């Protein structure tokens, strides 16, 4: 299957500290790829490097053959790579509708933008009820719904999700991953970092297990059943 996203020998990190070491990833178009590993494995650093918020020190990143490395985060986002960061990344002093209008402005006319915002409200009715409320006063689950909605309004070609479930109640996590499943069914390309192995394996077509900034395993989710030596070694028993 042709690649929507490729990392070829990517080295990146923070200042002089290298976190990723010659990292190679292949993300097939229309697939969900899960990046798995313990804390400190380099998963979030990988997403930040793809999105341009961390520079590539060596190696190349391509989206559908187009070079992304060396470009600004704004240029990468405009090219279609959209990151939902760990911690949600909404504008806390703006209300829900203002957050959505900003996201829609980059890819929609004002009229189309309002139509698509209404579609967001159909997907997450609680956001319609909260549309005049400041984003910073929403619950954690509502903020994550808003972050996901903002990302979708940007019309991504590749959607990067960093710990979608972090700090949320199981019922909210189920609702969010129901939406991820709908996006998968529509053929959206997604790179997913997720602490809950059950959700990640349920959604993923391909799994990469990382440790110390390197890929230790690449394969199908069925190869990562709970209790295997690989899971115990790199993801923690159970």
C-alpha positions in Angstrom: 0.0 0.0 0.0 1.4 3.5 -0.9 2.7 5.5 2.1 0.9 8.6 3.3 3.8 9.3 5.6 7.4 8.1 5.8 10.2 8.7 8.2 13.6 7.7 6.9 16.5 7.6 9.3 15.2 10.4 11.5 17.2 11.7 14.4 15.7 14.4 16.6 15.6 15.5 20.2 15.9 18.5 22.6 19.0 20.6 22.2 22.0 18.3 22.3 20.0 15.4 23.7 19.1 12.9 21.0 15.8 11.1 21.6 15.1 9.5 18.3 17.9 7.6 16.6 17.7 6.8 12.9 13.9 6.2 13.2 12.1 4.7 10.2 8.3 4.5 10.0 6.0 3.7 7.1 2.4 4.8 7.4 0.2 3.4 4.7 -2.5 5.7 3.2 -5.8 5.2 4.9 -4.4 3.2 7.8 -4.2 3.7 11.6 -0.7 3.3 12.9 -0.2 3.0 16.7 3.1 4.0 18.3 3.5 2.0 21.5 6.1 1.9 24.2 6.8 2.8 27.8 7.2 6.4 29.0 10.4 7.9 27.5 10.3 5.6 24.5 10.2 8.6 22.1 6.5 8.4 21.0 5.6 12.0 21.7 8.9 13.2 20.3 8.1 11.4 17.1 4.8 13.2 16.7 6.4 16.6 17.5 9.1 15.9 15.0 6.6 15.0 12.3 4.5 18.1 13.0 7.6 20.4 12.9 7.6 21.5 16.5 10.9 19.8 16.9 13.5 20.0 14.1 14.9 17.0 12.3 18.6 16.8 13.0 19.2 14.0 10.4 17.0 12.1 8.0 13.9 12.8 6.0 10.1 13.0 6.5 7.8 12.7 3.5 4.1 13.0 3.1 2.9 11.4 -0.2 6.4 11.9 -1.5 6.6 15.6 -0.4 9.4 16.6 1.9 8.2 17.9 5.3 11.5 18.1 7.2 12.9 21.6 7.4 9.5 23.2 7.1 7.8 25.3 9.8 4.9 23.8 11.9 2.6 26.2 10.1 3.6 25.0 6.7 3.3 21.4 7.7 -0.1 22.0 9.1 -1.2 23.7 5.9 0.1 20.7 4.0 -2.3 18.5 5.9 -0.5 17.1 8.9 -2.5 18.0 12.0 -1.4 17.2 15.6 -3.7 16.9 18.6 -1.1 17.3 21.3 -0.8 15.8 24.7 -2.7 18.2 26.9 -5.3 19.0 24.3 -4.1 22.4 23.0 -7.3 24.5 22.9 -7.4 28.3 23.4 -8.6 28.5 27.0 -9.7 32.1 27.0 -11.8 31.7 23.8 -15.2 30.1 23.8 -16.0 26.9 22.1 -17.4 28.4 18.9 -14.4 30.8 18.6 -12.0 27.9 18.9 -13.8 26.1 16.1 -14.0 29.2 13.9 -10.2 29.7 14.1 -9.7 26.1 13.1 -12.2 26.3 10.2 -10.7 29.6 8.9 -7.7 27.8 7.5 -9.6 25.4 5.2 -13.1 26.8 4.7 -15.0 29.9 3.5 -16.9 31.6 6.3 -20.2 30.1 5.1 -18.8 26.6 4.7 -17.0 27.0 8.1 -20.3 27.6 9.9 -21.8 24.6 8.2 -18.9 22.4 9.3 -19.1 23.7 12.8 -22.7 22.7 12.9 -21.6 19.2 11.8 -19.2 19.2 14.7 -22.0 20.0 17.0 -24.0 17.1 15.6 -21.1 14.8 16.3 -20.6 16.2 19.9 -23.9 17.7 21.1 -22.4 18.8 24.4 -20.2 21.3 22.5 -23.3 22.9 21.1 -24.6 23.3 24.6 -21.2 24.8 25.6 -20.5 26.9 22.5 -20.5 30.2 24.4 -18.4 28.8 27.3 -14.7 29.5 27.6 -12.7 26.4 26.6 -10.6 26.6 29.7 -13.6 26.0 31.9 -14.7 22.8 30.1 -14.2 19.4 31.6 -11.2 17.4 30.4 -13.4 15.2 28.2 -15.2 18.2 26.7 -11.8 19.9 26.0 -10.6 16.7 24.2 -13.8 16.7 22.1 -13.1 20.3 21.2 -9.4 19.5 20.4 -10.5 16.6 18.1 -13.1 18.8 16.5 -10.6 21.6 15.8 -8.3 19.1 14.2 -11.0 17.7 11.9 -12.0 21.2 10.9 -8.5 21.7 9.6 -9.2 19.0 7.0 -6.2 16.8 7.8 -4.6 14.4 5.4 -2.7 12.8 8.3 -4.0 13.1 11.8 -1.6 12.8 14.7 -3.1 11.9 18.1 -1.1 12.1 21.3 -2.7 10.3 24.3 -6.3 11.0 23.4 -7.5 9.2 26.6 -5.2 10.8 29.1 -7.0 11.7 32.4 -10.5 10.9 31.1 -13.3 8.7 32.4 -13.8 5.4 30.5 -17.2 6.5 29.2 -15.6 9.6 27.6 -12.8 7.6 26.2 -15.3 5.2 24.6 -17.1 8.1 22.9 -13.8 9.6 21.6 -12.6 6.2 20.2 -16.0 5.7 18.6 -15.3 8.8 16.6 -11.8 7.5 15.8 -13.4 4.4 14.5 -15.7 6.4 12.2 -12.7 8.3 10.9 -10.9 5.0 10.2 -13.9 3.8 8.3 -13.8 6.9 6.2 -10.2 6.1 5.3 -8.4 8.8 7.2 -4.7 8.3 7.9 -4.0 8.4 11.6 -0.9 8.0 13.7 -1.9 7.2 17.3 0.0 7.4 20.5 -2.1 5.8 23.2 -1.4 4.6 26.8 -4.4 2.2 26.8 -3.2 -0.9 24.9 -6.7 -2.2 24.4 -7.9 0.9 22.5 -4.7 1.1 20.5 -4.8 -2.5 19.4 -8.5 -2.3 18.6 -8.0 0.7 16.2 -4.6 0.0 14.7 -3.8 -1.7 11.4 -0.1 -1.5 12.1 1.8 -1.3 15.4 5.3 0.0 16.1 6.8 -0.7 19.5 9.4 1.8 20.5 12.1 1.8 23.1 14.8 4.4 23.7 14.0 6.2 20.5 14.2 3.2 18.3 11.7 0.8 16.7 11.9 -2.6 18.4 8.9 -4.2 16.6 6.6 -3.5 13.6 3.6 -5.7 12.8 -0.1 -6.4 13.1 -2.0 -5.9 16.4 -2.7 -9.6 16.6 1.0 -10.2 17.2 0.9 -8.1 20.4 -1.5 -10.1 22.5 -1.3 -9.5 26.2 1.2 -11.5 28.1 3.7 -12.0 25.2 7.4 -11.5 25.9 7.3 -8.4 23.7 4.5 -6.8 25.6 6.1 -7.6 29.0 9.5 -6.3 27.8 8.4 -3.0 26.2 4.9 -2.1 27.3 4.6 -3.6 30.8 3.0 -6.8 31.8 -0.8 -6.9 31.5 
